[in-house]
């Protein structure tokens, strides 16, 4: 084989190894572009990234630069649309996205109405959802908002209105509910609350200090928290064996009650 031919083959083999890595970033389009820092390739010429695709389509962005912009507006994306960005780059170097948070989910819903009936059916309607973020169903009991369920958000709606229902079991007395979403940065967005007074019988309990056992008259959701509000036990049942807890002061939360007790 001629020497020049061998050198060309070897060069293409090296290029095949160099151009093999990908940086993948997923999120939702929110009318903002991504900015990429693109270092010089390790061989000293050219830049690290050499191609960008969005949802499988090769973009026309100028990537042969130290920094470049991924222009989503050129792709006719709609607000809230899922996007998968793939930045293909050479080996032994990696581009970085300067503002990745612009594709991360932010809660934007407005709750138009929320209600609950005597069967424990919670109904609510929203507008303004731009991203499909899970809803947390919360109930106010034990002097705090408690998560009692979770359901998928629907995101952008054709008529800008999404309707939801969630079934729960009412506790004795007043029942107050709301729905919430959490944005990527931890910010919580909550609806107004809906209330109903239930005639459900109050759950009673007995304590056996020798066996370190609580017994309820019916199955119920419960939790045991310490004096710092940390949840030590939580479940649904008609008995609670708390023998594994250390000495100290606690609260037994169940049904609509919060009862202090001490382990000596």
C-alpha positions in Angstrom: 0.0 0.0 0.0 1.4 3.5 -0.9 2.5 5.4 2.1 0.3 8.4 1.3 -2.8 6.2 1.2 -1.9 4.7 4.6 -1.5 8.2 6.1 -4.9 9.3 4.8 -6.6 6.2 6.2 -4.9 6.7 9.5 -6.0 10.3 9.6 -9.7 9.4 8.9 -9.5 6.7 11.7 -8.2 9.3 14.2 -11.0 11.7 13.1 -13.6 9.0 13.6 -12.4 8.6 17.2 -12.2 12.4 17.8 -15.8 13.1 16.6 -17.7 10.6 18.7 -18.9 12.3 21.9 -22.3 13.9 22.6 -23.6 16.3 25.2 -27.4 15.8 25.7 -29.7 18.3 27.4 -33.5 17.9 27.8 -36.1 20.3 28.9 -39.0 22.5 27.6 -38.9 25.5 25.4 -39.8 28.7 27.2 -39.0 31.4 24.6 -35.4 31.6 25.6 -32.2 30.5 23.8 -29.3 28.5 25.1 -25.7 29.9 25.1 -22.8 27.6 24.8 -19.1 28.0 25.8 -17.1 26.1 23.2 -13.4 25.5 24.0 -10.7 25.0 21.5 -10.2 21.3 20.6 -7.3 19.5 22.4 -5.3 19.2 19.1 -5.0 23.0 19.1 -7.0 23.8 16.0 -10.8 24.2 15.6 -13.4 24.1 18.3 -14.8 21.3 20.5 -18.4 21.3 19.3 -19.1 20.6 15.6 -22.9 20.0 15.3 -26.1 20.8 17.2 -29.4 19.0 16.8 -32.7 20.0 18.4 -35.4 17.2 18.4 -33.3 15.4 15.8 -33.1 18.4 13.4 -29.6 19.8 12.7 -29.6 23.5 13.5 -28.0 26.3 11.4 -26.2 27.8 14.4 -22.6 28.9 13.8 -20.8 26.5 16.1 -17.3 27.3 14.9 -16.7 29.9 17.6 -15.6 30.1 21.3 -19.2 30.9 22.2 -22.4 30.4 20.3 -26.2 30.6 20.6 -28.7 27.9 20.0 -31.5 29.8 18.4 -34.8 28.0 19.1 -36.8 30.7 17.4 -35.5 29.5 14.0 -37.1 26.0 14.6 -40.8 27.1 15.0 -41.1 25.6 18.5 -44.1 26.4 20.7 -43.9 27.5 24.3 -43.8 24.4 26.6 -42.8 22.0 23.8 -40.4 19.3 25.0 -36.9 19.7 23.5 -33.9 17.4 23.3 -30.6 19.2 22.5 -27.7 17.2 21.4 -24.3 18.9 21.0 -21.9 16.7 19.2 -18.3 17.3 20.1 -14.8 16.0 19.8 -13.2 13.6 22.3 -11.2 15.0 25.3 -13.1 18.2 25.4 -16.7 19.2 26.3 -18.7 22.3 25.7 -20.8 23.8 28.5 -24.2 25.4 28.5 -24.1 28.8 30.3 -27.8 29.1 31.1 -29.4 25.6 31.3 -32.1 26.8 33.6 -34.0 28.4 30.6 -35.2 24.9 29.7 -36.1 23.7 33.2 -39.8 23.7 34.3 -41.4 26.7 35.9 -44.9 26.5 37.4 -47.3 29.0 35.7 -50.7 27.6 36.5 -53.7 29.6 37.8 -56.4 27.7 39.6 -59.8 28.9 38.3 -61.8 26.8 40.7 -61.3 24.1 43.3 -64.0 22.2 45.2 -64.5 19.0 47.2 -67.7 17.0 47.8 -68.9 14.7 50.6 -67.5 11.7 48.8 -64.0 13.2 49.0 -63.8 14.0 45.3 -61.6 17.0 44.7 -62.2 18.8 41.4 -60.1 21.7 40.1 -59.6 23.6 36.9 -56.5 25.5 35.8 -55.4 27.9 33.1 -51.9 29.1 32.1 -50.1 25.8 32.3 -47.1 26.0 30.0 -45.3 22.9 31.2 -46.5 19.5 32.3 -45.5 19.5 36.0 -46.9 17.1 38.6 -49.5 18.5 41.0 -49.3 17.7 44.7 -52.6 17.3 46.5 -52.4 18.7 50.0 -54.6 18.7 53.0 -54.4 21.0 56.0 -54.2 18.9 59.1 -52.0 18.6 62.2 -51.4 22.3 61.9 -49.7 22.1 58.6 -50.2 21.3 54.9 -49.7 17.6 54.3 -49.1 16.0 50.9 -51.8 13.3 50.4 -51.3 12.5 46.7 -49.8 13.4 43.4 -51.0 13.5 39.8 -49.6 14.4 36.4 -50.1 17.9 35.1 -51.4 18.2 31.5 -49.4 21.2 30.4 -50.5 23.4 27.5 -54.2 23.0 26.8 -55.9 23.6 23.4 -58.6 25.7 25.1 -56.2 26.9 27.9 -58.3 25.1 30.5 -57.4 21.8 32.1 -59.8 19.9 34.4 -58.7 17.5 37.1 -60.2 15.2 39.8 -58.6 13.4 42.7 -60.4 11.0 45.1 -59.5 11.0 48.8 -60.9 10.0 52.1 -62.3 12.7 54.4 -61.4 13.0 58.0 -63.7 14.0 60.9 -64.7 17.6 61.0 -63.3 20.3 58.7 -61.4 19.2 55.6 -59.3 21.7 53.7 -57.5 21.0 50.4 -55.3 22.7 47.9 -53.1 21.8 44.9 -49.4 22.8 44.4 -46.6 22.6 41.9 -42.9 22.9 42.5 -40.6 24.7 40.0 -37.1 23.5 39.2 -35.6 26.0 41.7 -37.8 24.7 44.5 -40.3 27.5 44.4 -43.9 26.4 45.3 -47.0 27.6 43.6 -50.3 26.8 45.3 -54.0 27.2 44.6 -56.6 28.7 46.9 -58.1 26.1 49.3 -61.5 24.3 49.2 -63.2 23.2 52.4 -66.0 20.9 53.6 -67.2 19.7 57.0 -67.5 16.0 57.2 -69.7 13.9 59.5 -67.2 11.1 59.4 -66.8 9.7 62.9 -63.7 10.7 64.9 -61.0 8.1 65.1 -60.2 7.1 68.6 -57.1 5.4 69.9 -55.7 3.5 72.9 -52.1 3.4 74.0 -50.3 0.3 75.5 -47.2 1.7 77.1 -45.8 -1.7 78.0 -46.0 -3.0 74.5 -45.3 0.4 73.0 -48.3 0.2 70.8 -51.1 2.6 69.6 -54.4 1.0 68.4 -56.9 3.0 66.4 -60.6 2.2 66.1 -60.3 2.1 62.3 -57.5 2.3 59.8 -56.2 5.8 59.4 -53.2 7.7 58.0 -50.8 8.6 60.8 -47.4 9.9 61.5 -45.2 10.3 64.5 -43.0 13.4 64.6 -40.4 14.5 67.1 -40.2 17.9 68.8 -38.3 19.3 65.9 -41.1 18.4 63.5 -39.1 15.5 61.9 -41.3 12.6 60.8 -40.1 9.4 62.4 -42.9 7.1 61.3 -45.7 7.4 58.8 -48.1 4.9 57.3 -51.7 3.8 57.0 -53.1 1.3 59.5 -54.9 0.5 62.7 -51.9 -0.2 64.9 -48.6 1.6 65.5 -45.6 -0.1 67.2 -43.2 2.6 68.2 -40.8 0.4 70.1 -37.9 1.4 67.9 -38.1 5.1 68.8 -35.7 6.5 71.3 -36.6 8.2 74.6 -38.1 11.7 74.1 -41.2 13.8 73.4 -43.3 13.2 70.3 -46.6 13.9 68.6 -48.9 11.2 67.2 -50.8 12.7 64.3 -53.8 10.9 62.9 -57.2 11.7 61.5 -57.9 15.2 62.7 -55.9 14.9 65.9 -52.4 15.7 67.1 -51.6 14.1 70.4 -48.4 14.6 72.4 -46.7 11.6 74.1 -43.5 10.8 75.8 -41.2 7.8 75.7 -39.4 7.4 79.0 
